[in-house]
Amino acid sequence: MPDLKTEYLGLSLKNPLVASSSPLTEDVGALRRMEDAGLAAVVLHSLFEEQISAERGTLEQDLAKGTESFAEALSYFPELDEYVLGGEEYLELIRAAKESVGIPIIGSLNGTTRGGWLDYAKMIEDAGADALELNIYRIPTDPNRSGADVEQGYVDLVKSVRGAIKIPLAIKLGLHFSSIPNMAKRLAEAGANGLVLFNRFYQPDIDLESLEVVSNLVPSTRQELRQRLHWIAVLCGRVEADLALTGGVRTSEDVIKAMMVGARVAMTTCGLLERGIGHATEVISGISAWMEENEYDSVQQMQGSMSQRSVADPASYERANYLKVLRTPHPEFPLA
Ligand SMILES: Cc1cc2nc3c(=O)[nH]c(=O)nc-3n(C[C@H](O)[C@H](O)[C@H](O)COP(=O)(O)O)c2cc1C
């Protein structure tokens, strides 16, 4: 029987499949079912600072600003009642989960103000979370703010939160940086123990009938996996932080690929939403079966084996790959 154990954020996990943050992880009953299905850890649904009742005034002010300018723009803002759990309920969920579930519970926080990030990080730690994931979702809209300034904001935030708590800290971030490796290195130096790659960028659409902005969530596809595999392969061995892959994971093959490029864990949400929590059991037994068939003794033996760790000049390697992709015949495009 192959050894599926992996280490993530200093936590010993029985296998590399983790439930990422979603409404599924908002209920203790579902967390128990996740544990029974074999998931190795769960990240709770994010606590958004706007959810915290004391801060509600801020969101209401934002909504009011929208009304003054363009009525259409209002549809960009979420309704207050779309935020489900308040701050105290969130902390209660952590306490209840720690009492009734044996697998590690990772809190998730999405703040807006420095005070909000720090206070709630501390409260999530005190409630008993095994680790904290900061879900940083910031879309720069100010043309006068430079990329360097935006990036420094991330680094300062991670430093402050690191200074406020002792539990392991992971950062979930998007991929819109000029240099992902540099950003990853700086975040690790600022105290991030793990990087969760990548947050999806949720873009609204426009309904031409009603002339409304439609902000529905489009489920991920397995195509998204490749981008994540690529960047984890580049970062593996070059950054002092555990790498987690989120986005596009559906099957055991996807998890195996994530391990090969150097991820410590592969996370899943849409797979569980589409196929049910029980799907995790199939994925985990698929990993085991594949390893046995391909004579791998342990997940750790696979981790990073297909990363760019041993490539002396990754930039040239990337360039060569680019040329190869474009210059190879494309039978799928008969007109090319
Ligand atoms: C309905 C839904 C709600 C989500 N809520 C959160 C959230 O609160 N915080 C967060 O960091 N990610 C959230 N995510 C993103 C997922 O954690 C995950 O990163 C993303 O769906 C990509 O992974 P997947 O392809 O396995 O679904 C949510 C995703 C879905 C589908």
The ligand as a Tripos MOL2 file, in Angstrom:
@<TRIPOS>MOLECULE
LIG
   31    33     1     0     0
SMALL
NO_CHARGES

@<TRIPOS>ATOM
      1 C1        -19.3280   28.6600   -4.5590 C.3       1 LIG1
      2 C2        -17.8880   28.9380   -4.2630 C.ar      1 LIG1
      3 C3        -17.5400   29.7160   -3.1560 C.ar      1 LIG1
      4 C4        -16.2070   29.9870   -2.8870 C.ar      1 LIG1
      5 N1        -15.8790   30.7230   -1.7780 N.ar      1 LIG1
      6 C5        -14.5680   30.9640   -1.4940 C.ar      1 LIG1
      7 C6        -14.1890   31.6750   -0.3370 C.ar      1 LIG1
      8 O1        -15.0060   32.0840    0.4820 O.2       1 LIG1
      9 N2        -12.8690   31.8850   -0.1220 N.ar      1 LIG1
     10 C7        -11.8910   31.4420   -0.9680 C.ar      1 LIG1
     11 O2        -10.7020   31.6550   -0.7090 O.2       1 LIG1
     12 N3        -12.2320   30.7610   -2.0780 N.ar      1 LIG1
     13 C8        -13.5210   30.5050   -2.3610 C.ar      1 LIG1
     14 N4        -13.8450   29.7910   -3.4810 N.ar      1 LIG1
     15 C9        -12.7680   29.3540   -4.3920 C.3       1 LIG1
     16 C10       -12.3650   27.9050   -4.1310 C.3       1 LIG1
     17 O3        -11.8310   27.7450   -2.8390 O.3       1 LIG1
     18 C11       -11.3400   27.4200   -5.1680 C.3       1 LIG1
     19 O4        -10.1210   28.1130   -4.9830 O.3       1 LIG1
     20 C12       -11.7970   27.6020   -6.6080 C.3       1 LIG1
     21 O5        -13.1340   27.1880   -6.7750 O.3       1 LIG1
     22 C13       -10.9280   26.8020   -7.5640 C.3       1 LIG1
     23 O6        -10.8680   25.4570   -7.2130 O.3       1 LIG1
     24 P1        -11.7840   24.3090   -7.8970 P.3       1 LIG1
     25 O7        -11.4650   24.2980   -9.3390 O.co2     1 LIG1
     26 O8        -11.3800   23.0410   -7.1880 O.co2     1 LIG1
     27 O9        -13.1950   24.6760   -7.6450 O.co2     1 LIG1
     28 C14       -15.1860   29.4940   -3.7610 C.ar      1 LIG1
     29 C15       -15.5460   28.7180   -4.8620 C.ar      1 LIG1
     30 C16       -16.8620   28.4210   -5.1210 C.ar      1 LIG1
     31 C17       -17.2020   27.5570   -6.3080 C.3       1 LIG1
@<TRIPOS>BOND
     1     1     2 1
     2     2     3 ar
     3     2    30 ar
     4     3     4 ar
     5     4     5 ar
     6     4    28 ar
     7     5     6 ar
     8     6     7 ar
     9     6    13 1
    10     7     8 2
    11     7     9 ar
    12     9    10 ar
    13    10    11 2
    14    10    12 ar
    15    12    13 ar
    16    13    14 ar
    17    14    15 1
    18    14    28 ar
    19    15    16 1
    20    16    17 1
    21    16    18 1
    22    18    19 1
    23    18    20 1
    24    20    21 1
    25    20    22 1
    26    22    23 1
    27    23    24 1
    28    24    25 2
    29    24    26 1
    30    24    27 1
    31    28    29 ar
    32    29    30 ar
    33    30    31 1
@<TRIPOS>SUBSTRUCTURE
     1 LIG1         1 GROUP 0 **** ****
